[in-house]
Amino acid sequence: MTLRALALMAVALAGCGYSLRGNLPGHIRSVAVPVFTNRTSEPAVENILTQAVVQAFSTNGRLRVVKPEQADAILEGEVVDYQIQALHSTRAPTSSSTGSSSP
């Protein structure tokens, strides 16, 4: 059974902060996470993201990650965009920014 709620969790997991909050039906105690489909030009990004989702579920402990044939739910996903963004940068001082001058 594929659940929209689990798909929304994957989106949350892909952001900076992982969040596994939400209300799932009581009978869902295990999830399978097949390798996501990669729709980007970045090679292997689907493996990295899939492993991050599996790790987040495993760490949280709310759902067991199992094989699809043993799962109460299956989380399928697609990677549709890939970007690298700097969260913080420092600029090295230059001679003009330090106030030094040539004699």
C-alpha positions as CSV (number, residue, x, y, z in Angstrom):
1,M,0.0,0.0,0.0
2,T,1.5,3.4,-1.0
3,L,0.4,6.3,1.2
4,R,0.4,9.9,0.4
5,A,1.4,10.7,4.0
6,L,4.6,8.7,3.6
7,A,5.4,10.6,0.4
8,L,5.0,13.9,2.2
9,M,7.4,12.6,4.8
10,A,10.0,12.0,2.1
11,V,9.7,15.6,1.0
12,A,10.3,16.7,4.6
13,L,13.3,14.4,4.9
14,A,14.8,15.9,1.8
15,G,15.0,19.3,3.4
16,C,17.5,20.6,5.9
17,G,15.7,19.2,8.9
18,Y,14.3,15.7,9.1
19,S,10.8,15.4,10.4
20,L,8.8,12.2,10.8
21,R,5.8,13.7,12.5
22,G,2.3,13.0,11.3
23,N,-0.6,10.7,11.8
24,L,-0.4,7.3,10.1
25,P,-3.1,4.6,10.4
26,G,-2.4,2.3,13.3
27,H,-1.8,-0.8,11.2
28,I,1.2,0.8,9.5
29,R,4.2,-0.4,11.4
30,S,6.7,-1.1,8.6
31,V,7.7,0.6,5.4
32,A,9.7,-0.4,2.3
33,V,11.8,2.3,0.6
34,P,12.8,1.2,-2.9
35,V,15.5,3.3,-4.6
36,F,14.0,6.5,-5.8
37,T,13.8,7.4,-9.5
38,N,16.4,10.0,-10.6
39,R,14.9,12.6,-13.0
40,T,18.0,14.8,-12.7
41,S,21.3,14.9,-14.6
42,E,23.2,14.3,-11.3
43,P,24.4,10.7,-11.2
44,A,23.7,8.6,-8.1
45,V,21.7,11.3,-6.3
46,E,18.8,8.9,-6.0
47,N,20.9,6.5,-4.0
48,I,22.1,9.2,-1.6
49,L,18.6,10.5,-1.0
50,T,17.1,7.0,-0.6
51,Q,19.7,6.1,2.0
52,A,19.1,9.3,3.9
53,V,15.3,8.5,4.0
54,V,16.0,4.9,5.1
55,Q,18.4,6.2,7.8
56,A,15.9,8.7,9.1
57,F,13.2,6.1,9.4
58,S,15.6,3.7,11.1
59,T,16.9,6.3,13.5
60,N,13.4,7.5,14.4
61,G,12.2,4.0,15.3
62,R,8.5,4.7,14.5
63,L,8.5,2.5,11.4
64,R,10.6,-0.6,10.7
65,V,12.3,-0.5,7.2
66,V,11.7,-3.9,5.6
67,K,11.6,-5.5,2.1
68,P,8.5,-4.6,0.0
69,E,6.9,-8.0,0.4
70,Q,7.0,-7.6,4.2
71,A,5.9,-3.9,4.4
72,D,2.7,-2.4,5.5
73,A,3.4,0.6,3.2
74,I,5.8,1.3,0.4
75,L,7.4,4.7,0.0
76,E,8.2,5.5,-3.6
77,G,9.8,8.7,-4.7
78,E,11.4,10.7,-7.5
79,V,14.3,13.1,-7.4
80,V,13.2,15.9,-9.8
81,D,15.7,18.6,-8.9
82,Y,19.2,18.8,-7.4
83,Q,20.9,22.0,-6.2
84,I,23.9,22.8,-4.1
85,Q,23.6,25.9,-2.0
86,A,26.0,27.5,0.4
87,L,24.7,27.7,3.9
88,H,27.5,29.9,5.1
89,S,30.6,31.4,3.5
90,T,33.5,33.4,4.7
91,R,35.4,35.8,2.6
92,A,39.2,35.9,3.1
93,P,40.4,39.5,3.7
94,T,42.2,41.1,0.8
95,S,44.7,43.9,0.9
96,S,42.1,46.5,0.0
97,S,39.7,45.3,2.7
98,T,42.3,45.3,5.5
99,G,43.2,48.9,5.0
100,S,46.9,48.3,4.2
101,S,48.5,50.3,1.5
102,S,51.7,50.1,-0.5
103,P,54.4,52.6,0.4
